[in-house]
Amino acid sequence: MVCVQAESHFAEPKTCSWASRISNCQDGMISRAELYGNADTRVYGLNLHQGDSPLLVCFSPWSERPSLDAEGFAEGFCKKYNYSALFIVPAKNDWYQSDGSWAAVKFASNVSRKCRKVIAYGSSMGGFGALNYASQLSATVAIAVIPQFSIDGSRVGFEKRWRQEASQIRFVRDHVGASSTKGCDAFAIFDPFFEPDRLHAELIEQSGAARLVRLPFIGHSGPGGVVLRDALSAAISGGDVEATLRNRYRSTKKTTAYYYLQMARLPKKLASADRLRLLRKAAELAPRDGKIDVATAQELMSDGDWQAALEYISEAVSRRPSLSLLWSYLASVHGRLKRYQEALEAADKALHLVPTNPYYLHQKAGLLNQVGRHEDALSVQEEAVRLAPGIAVYSEQLDRIKRLGCQ
């Protein structure tokens, strides 16, 4: 097996022998190192001194604030258990469609093809990456958690969650199918009761890309770290990945916050009070989880209890001031209560955290328009449309603002 010399960000990669790589490191240990980078994607390596060890190739999921400097997917897990790994980290949520991502995958394949066992691994957008590039990486196993078949609207008209991202992507390497996982034992893990992920899973199965592993009530949050840890251990040791996933999830699901989170979201006829009870149980199990705060805020808002929503979200943003979606919800609640100055301040907080989020710009423009600041609203809404030209509601609001400005 070969290893790769760590280089400056945009340098051409070089190869070296394991022996010479280890000789440069104190006590023969190699920590995380940047191996390859371009403007779109970087590849980091961990514990690449371990000779004949299995290699995990981990694809990052969607991120609110993607960064080339971000920690790789499952990096903490790989450090804890001393696994050899490559982490593919993109600059944008582009589903690994950029030329730079393709170059990074090709680089990673030069490393992985020397390994006797390679596990491609990822969640959501990263799960797509694992299935889409498993064969290129010479993967022997692929574990894709809640993956997409595609987010290209021309192929998956039901997918609305990432319309903004899809509107800016040129889908040139969107090839999940039997050929993308050829020679690989591939698994797609999903919740059969969570419709968007179920529809993707059915397309993945029809394409021949992976075997489906149905884990009820994981939603789009996944089955939890304990379950995935054991599944990866099984993949590395040559065990039964599917049986491990099912058995471990069955024995632990009622101790995980996301089980109660999804139970609260799923039954359509469940009373709001019962949903909030389940969400409180989830919060007890994971008191610092932002997804639970978001779900609780959504429930209070959908129930029309605006004062309770205001109190809850105000407390939530004080606990998690870096979670932009909570600031956006706070802006919505203030706006509903006609507290426009507070709403604009909260909208600005969301935009400070994610300045290029088209929805946050759209939200702020709507608030500015409500208080009669039409010129400011026009400027902000034009930026939202520029960033996401394919979203109809953004263009429609832009037209309304223009008409009001002319009156």
PLY file of the C-alpha trace (Angstrom):
ply
format ascii 1.0
element vertex 407
property float x
property float y
property float z
element edge 406
property int vertex1
property int vertex2
end_header
0.00 0.00 0.00
1.18 3.56 -0.65
0.64 6.70 1.30
0.50 10.32 0.22
2.75 13.21 1.05
0.89 16.06 2.72
1.11 19.11 0.47
0.09 22.75 0.43
-3.55 23.42 -0.39
-3.52 23.40 -4.16
-0.39 21.45 -4.93
-0.21 18.39 -7.11
-0.14 15.28 -4.90
2.93 13.16 -4.56
3.33 9.60 -3.34
5.82 8.09 -0.95
6.42 4.77 0.75
4.82 3.96 4.07
8.25 3.58 5.61
9.45 7.04 4.63
6.13 8.60 5.67
6.33 7.03 9.11
9.98 7.97 9.53
8.97 11.63 9.40
6.56 11.25 12.33
7.36 11.02 15.99
6.87 7.51 17.43
5.58 6.32 14.06
2.20 7.99 14.57
0.51 10.07 11.90
-2.25 12.50 12.83
-4.72 14.19 10.51
-2.98 15.73 7.51
-4.17 17.57 4.43
-3.19 15.45 1.45
-4.78 17.23 -1.46
-6.75 20.38 -2.09
-8.23 22.63 -4.73
-10.73 25.48 -4.67
-13.68 23.09 -4.39
-12.61 20.18 -2.21
-9.93 18.92 0.12
-8.83 15.45 1.11
-7.54 14.83 4.61
-5.90 11.65 5.83
-5.81 10.06 9.27
-3.65 7.21 10.58
-2.29 6.37 7.15
0.73 4.73 8.73
-1.18 1.56 9.50
0.00 -0.40 6.51
-2.49 -3.11 5.64
-5.40 -1.73 7.69
-8.84 -1.25 6.12
-9.42 2.28 4.87
-12.55 4.36 5.46
-13.32 7.01 2.82
-15.77 9.44 4.42
-17.88 11.97 2.50
-19.12 15.06 4.34
-22.89 15.69 4.58
-24.73 18.90 3.82
-23.65 21.72 6.12
-25.22 25.04 6.97
-21.76 26.60 6.74
-19.61 24.35 4.54
-15.88 24.95 4.78
-12.74 23.39 3.37
-11.34 23.51 6.90
-14.25 21.61 8.46
-13.83 18.34 10.30
-14.51 15.32 8.12
-17.55 13.09 8.52
-17.01 10.51 11.29
-13.60 12.00 12.01
-14.11 11.87 15.79
-15.12 8.22 15.50
-12.07 7.36 13.41
-9.75 9.12 15.87
-11.34 7.37 18.85
-10.96 3.91 17.34
-7.68 4.58 15.54
-9.00 3.81 12.06
-7.21 4.70 8.83
-9.34 7.16 6.92
-9.61 9.68 4.13
-12.05 12.58 4.55
-13.44 14.30 1.45
-14.54 17.81 2.46
-16.25 20.13 -0.07
-16.38 23.93 -0.04
-20.05 23.91 -1.07
-23.12 21.72 -0.76
-22.80 20.66 -4.38
-23.35 16.89 -4.03
-19.77 16.35 -5.21
-20.59 17.46 -8.75
-17.81 20.02 -9.19
-14.65 19.41 -11.19
-12.71 19.93 -7.97
-14.66 17.21 -6.16
-14.05 14.83 -9.04
-10.33 15.60 -8.87
-10.39 14.94 -5.13
-12.17 11.60 -5.63
-9.61 10.61 -8.26
-6.84 11.50 -5.86
-8.46 9.47 -3.09
-8.82 6.55 -5.50
-5.06 6.54 -6.05
-4.71 5.83 -2.34
-7.68 3.51 -1.87
-6.94 1.20 -4.79
-3.82 0.02 -2.97
-5.87 -1.13 0.03
-7.17 -4.64 0.54
-10.44 -3.32 2.06
-12.09 0.06 1.50
-15.33 1.26 3.11
-17.07 4.25 1.47
-19.16 6.00 4.11
-21.43 9.01 4.31
-24.76 10.44 5.44
-27.35 12.29 3.33
-25.28 14.25 0.76
-22.31 12.20 1.96
-24.33 9.01 1.51
-24.92 10.04 -2.09
-21.16 10.55 -2.44
-20.43 7.10 -1.01
-22.79 5.39 -3.48
-21.89 7.59 -6.43
-18.14 7.03 -6.15
-17.81 3.60 -4.48
-16.61 1.86 -7.62
-14.19 4.67 -8.47
-12.67 4.23 -5.00
-12.43 0.43 -5.36
-14.66 0.17 -2.28
-15.44 -3.29 -0.99
-18.28 -1.98 1.22
-20.38 1.20 1.02
-22.55 2.37 3.90
-24.88 5.19 2.89
-27.05 6.62 5.66
-30.28 8.33 4.49
-28.76 8.93 1.00
-30.29 10.61 -2.04
-30.57 8.97 -5.43
-30.14 12.48 -6.85
-31.34 16.01 -6.08
-31.64 16.99 -9.74
-35.24 18.19 -10.10
-35.48 16.75 -13.60
-34.86 13.27 -12.11
-36.52 13.53 -8.69
-39.42 15.94 -8.90
-40.55 15.05 -5.36
-37.37 16.41 -3.76
-37.97 19.93 -2.41
-35.51 20.09 0.50
-32.46 21.26 -1.43
-34.01 23.21 -4.29
-31.75 26.17 -3.64
-28.61 24.04 -3.89
-29.91 22.12 -6.90
-30.62 25.35 -8.78
-26.89 26.15 -8.67
-25.48 22.70 -9.49
-24.44 21.41 -12.91
-25.22 17.70 -12.60
-22.42 16.10 -14.58
-21.48 13.17 -12.30
-24.88 12.16 -10.97
-24.59 8.41 -11.53
-25.90 6.41 -8.58
-26.63 2.97 -10.00
-25.33 -0.55 -10.40
-22.17 0.65 -12.14
-21.34 3.17 -9.40
-21.17 0.40 -6.78
-19.87 -2.40 -9.00
-17.81 -4.89 -7.00
-19.04 -3.37 -3.75
-21.37 -4.64 -1.03
-23.48 -1.49 -0.69
-26.14 -0.64 1.90
-28.61 2.26 1.96
-30.02 2.90 5.44
-33.32 4.80 5.66
-36.61 5.27 7.48
-39.48 3.63 5.54
-41.95 6.04 7.18
-40.06 9.19 6.18
-41.41 9.70 2.68
-38.69 11.77 0.95
-35.96 9.36 2.03
-38.14 6.34 1.22
-38.68 7.57 -2.34
-34.94 8.01 -2.79
-34.30 4.54 -1.36
-36.75 2.95 -3.78
-34.96 4.59 -6.72
-31.60 3.45 -5.34
-32.89 -0.12 -5.08
-34.37 -0.02 -8.59
-31.06 1.22 -9.96
-29.23 -1.72 -8.45
-26.90 0.53 -6.47
-27.50 -0.87 -2.97
-29.45 -3.17 -0.70
-31.94 -1.37 1.49
-31.84 -1.46 5.28
-35.13 -0.20 6.74
-34.84 1.29 10.23
-38.21 2.79 11.27
-38.32 6.15 13.04
-34.80 7.35 12.33
-36.16 10.17 10.15
-33.47 12.18 8.41
-31.33 12.15 11.54
-29.94 8.63 11.27
-29.95 5.70 13.70
-27.40 7.11 16.14
-23.68 6.83 16.65
-23.76 3.55 18.58
-25.59 1.76 15.77
-23.33 3.16 13.06
-20.21 2.44 15.09
-21.13 -1.24 15.26
-22.05 -1.34 11.58
-18.67 0.07 10.61
-16.94 -2.37 12.92
-18.79 -5.20 11.17
-17.79 -3.84 7.75
-14.15 -3.61 8.82
-14.06 -7.09 10.37
-16.01 -8.76 7.57
-19.16 -9.27 9.67
-22.81 -9.05 8.67
-23.43 -5.31 8.28
-27.17 -5.56 7.66
-27.85 -7.86 10.63
-25.69 -5.68 12.86
-27.63 -2.58 11.89
-31.00 -4.17 12.51
-30.13 -5.90 15.77
-28.27 -2.98 17.28
-30.96 -0.49 16.33
-33.72 -2.72 17.69
-31.98 -2.97 21.05
-31.14 0.73 21.41
-33.79 2.74 19.55
-35.87 3.67 22.61
-32.80 5.11 24.31
-32.07 7.53 21.44
-33.40 11.06 21.15
-34.03 10.83 17.42
-36.47 7.94 17.88
-38.74 10.22 19.95
-38.07 13.15 17.64
-39.35 11.18 14.67
-42.26 9.73 16.67
-43.30 13.31 17.38
-43.07 14.27 13.72
-44.70 11.30 12.09
-48.34 10.48 13.07
-50.52 13.04 11.32
-53.39 12.79 13.81
-51.25 13.13 16.92
-52.33 16.02 19.15
-49.92 18.90 19.55
-49.65 18.29 23.30
-48.56 14.70 22.63
-46.00 15.85 20.07
-44.55 18.30 22.57
-44.42 15.55 25.21
-42.38 13.34 22.87
-40.11 16.27 22.01
-39.50 16.89 25.71
-38.47 13.23 26.04
-36.10 13.66 23.11
-34.64 16.79 24.72
-34.06 14.90 27.97
-31.98 12.35 26.09
-30.10 14.95 24.02
-30.38 18.29 25.81
-27.95 20.04 23.50
-29.37 18.90 20.17
-30.39 21.74 17.85
-32.65 19.51 15.73
-34.91 18.98 18.72
-35.06 22.72 19.38
-35.96 23.30 15.73
-38.69 20.64 15.82
-40.16 22.05 19.02
-40.18 25.55 17.56
-41.89 24.24 14.42
-44.58 22.51 16.47
-45.35 25.60 18.56
-45.52 27.73 15.42
-47.73 25.29 13.51
-50.07 25.13 16.50
-50.41 28.92 16.34
-49.20 29.41 19.91
-47.11 32.41 18.97
-46.41 33.64 22.49
-45.23 30.20 23.61
-43.17 29.95 20.43
-41.61 33.33 21.13
-40.66 32.34 24.67
-39.27 28.97 23.63
-37.26 30.17 20.63
-35.89 33.16 22.56
-34.52 30.74 25.13
-33.28 28.35 22.45
-31.24 30.99 20.62
-29.63 31.99 23.91
-28.50 28.37 24.28
-27.48 27.95 20.63
-26.69 31.38 19.19
-24.77 29.81 16.31
-27.82 27.96 14.91
-29.08 30.27 12.20
-32.41 28.50 11.64
-33.51 29.33 15.17
-32.83 33.03 14.51
-34.87 32.75 11.33
-37.76 31.20 13.26
-37.48 33.95 15.85
-37.75 36.51 13.06
-40.88 34.73 11.78
-42.53 34.75 15.20
-41.71 38.41 15.83
-43.07 39.23 12.39
-46.28 37.33 13.09
-46.68 39.35 16.30
-45.98 42.55 14.31
-42.81 43.20 16.26
-40.99 44.24 13.11
-37.90 45.82 14.63
-37.20 42.68 16.67
-37.97 40.56 13.60
-35.43 42.46 11.49
-32.81 42.14 14.22
-33.33 38.37 14.35
-33.25 38.12 10.55
-29.94 40.00 10.56
-28.58 37.49 13.11
-29.46 34.61 10.79
-27.81 36.37 7.85
-24.72 37.19 9.88
-24.26 33.46 10.42
-25.03 32.46 6.81
-24.76 35.58 4.60
-25.43 33.72 1.35
-28.56 31.84 2.41
-31.21 32.85 -0.17
-34.13 32.08 2.12
-32.81 34.34 4.89
-32.41 37.14 2.34
-35.95 36.48 1.09
-37.24 36.59 4.67
-35.49 39.87 5.45
-36.72 41.43 2.20
-40.29 40.51 3.12
-39.93 42.15 6.52
-38.38 45.28 5.01
-41.24 45.43 2.55
-43.80 45.19 5.37
-42.35 48.23 7.12
-42.32 50.26 3.91
-38.59 50.13 3.19
-39.17 49.14 -0.43
-35.80 50.17 -1.85
-33.92 48.19 0.80
-36.28 45.25 0.31
-35.70 45.36 -3.45
-31.92 45.21 -3.07
-32.06 42.29 -0.63
-34.63 40.35 -2.67
-32.59 40.80 -5.86
-29.67 39.16 -4.09
-31.89 36.24 -3.02
-33.00 35.73 -6.63
-29.43 36.01 -7.88
-28.32 33.26 -5.49
-31.31 31.01 -6.22
-32.74 31.98 -9.62
-34.86 28.86 -9.94
-37.05 29.39 -6.87
-40.43 30.77 -7.98
-41.49 32.30 -4.65
-38.35 34.45 -4.61
-39.06 35.83 -8.08
-42.72 36.38 -7.18
-41.80 38.40 -4.08
-39.33 40.41 -6.15
-42.15 41.31 -8.56
-44.43 42.35 -5.67
-41.74 44.60 -4.20
-41.16 46.21 -7.58
-44.85 46.90 -8.02
-45.14 48.45 -4.58
-42.08 50.58 -5.22
-43.74 52.01 -8.32
-46.91 53.07 -6.51
0 1
1 2
2 3
3 4
4 5
5 6
6 7
7 8
8 9
9 10
10 11
11 12
12 13
13 14
14 15
15 16
16 17
17 18
18 19
19 20
20 21
21 22
22 23
23 24
24 25
25 26
26 27
27 28
28 29
29 30
30 31
31 32
32 33
33 34
34 35
35 36
36 37
37 38
38 39
39 40
40 41
41 42
42 43
43 44
44 45
45 46
46 47
47 48
48 49
49 50
50 51
51 52
52 53
53 54
54 55
55 56
56 57
57 58
58 59
59 60
60 61
61 62
62 63
63 64
64 65
65 66
66 67
67 68
68 69
69 70
70 71
71 72
72 73
73 74
74 75
75 76
76 77
77 78
78 79
79 80
80 81
81 82
82 83
83 84
84 85
85 86
86 87
87 88
88 89
89 90
90 91
91 92
92 93
93 94
94 95
95 96
96 97
97 98
98 99
99 100
100 101
101 102
102 103
103 104
104 105
105 106
106 107
107 108
108 109
109 110
110 111
111 112
112 113
113 114
114 115
115 116
116 117
117 118
118 119
119 120
120 121
121 122
122 123
123 124
124 125
125 126
126 127
127 128
128 129
129 130
130 131
131 132
132 133
133 134
134 135
135 136
136 137
137 138
138 139
139 140
140 141
141 142
142 143
143 144
144 145
145 146
146 147
147 148
148 149
149 150
150 151
151 152
152 153
153 154
154 155
155 156
156 157
157 158
158 159
159 160
160 161
161 162
162 163
163 164
164 165
165 166
166 167
167 168
168 169
169 170
170 171
171 172
172 173
173 174
174 175
175 176
176 177
177 178
178 179
179 180
180 181
181 182
182 183
183 184
184 185
185 186
186 187
187 188
188 189
189 190
190 191
191 192
192 193
193 194
194 195
195 196
196 197
197 198
198 199
199 200
200 201
201 202
202 203
203 204
204 205
205 206
206 207
207 208
208 209
209 210
210 211
211 212
212 213
213 214
214 215
215 216
216 217
217 218
218 219
219 220
220 221
221 222
222 223
223 224
224 225
225 226
226 227
227 228
228 229
229 230
230 231
231 232
232 233
233 234
234 235
235 236
236 237
237 238
238 239
239 240
240 241
241 242
242 243
243 244
244 245
245 246
246 247
247 248
248 249
249 250
250 251
251 252
252 253
253 254
254 255
255 256
256 257
257 258
258 259
259 260
260 261
261 262
262 263
263 264
264 265
265 266
266 267
267 268
268 269
269 270
270 271
271 272
272 273
273 274
274 275
275 276
276 277
277 278
278 279
279 280
280 281
281 282
282 283
283 284
284 285
285 286
286 287
287 288
288 289
289 290
290 291
291 292
292 293
293 294
294 295
295 296
296 297
297 298
298 299
299 300
300 301
301 302
302 303
303 304
304 305
305 306
306 307
307 308
308 309
309 310
310 311
311 312
312 313
313 314
314 315
315 316
316 317
317 318
318 319
319 320
320 321
321 322
322 323
323 324
324 325
325 326
326 327
327 328
328 329
329 330
330 331
331 332
332 333
333 334
334 335
335 336
336 337
337 338
338 339
339 340
340 341
341 342
342 343
343 344
344 345
345 346
346 347
347 348
348 349
349 350
350 351
351 352
352 353
353 354
354 355
355 356
356 357
357 358
358 359
359 360
360 361
361 362
362 363
363 364
364 365
365 366
366 367
367 368
368 369
369 370
370 371
371 372
372 373
373 374
374 375
375 376
376 377
377 378
378 379
379 380
380 381
381 382
382 383
383 384
384 385
385 386
386 387
387 388
388 389
389 390
390 391
391 392
392 393
393 394
394 395
395 396
396 397
397 398
398 399
399 400
400 401
401 402
402 403
403 404
404 405
405 406
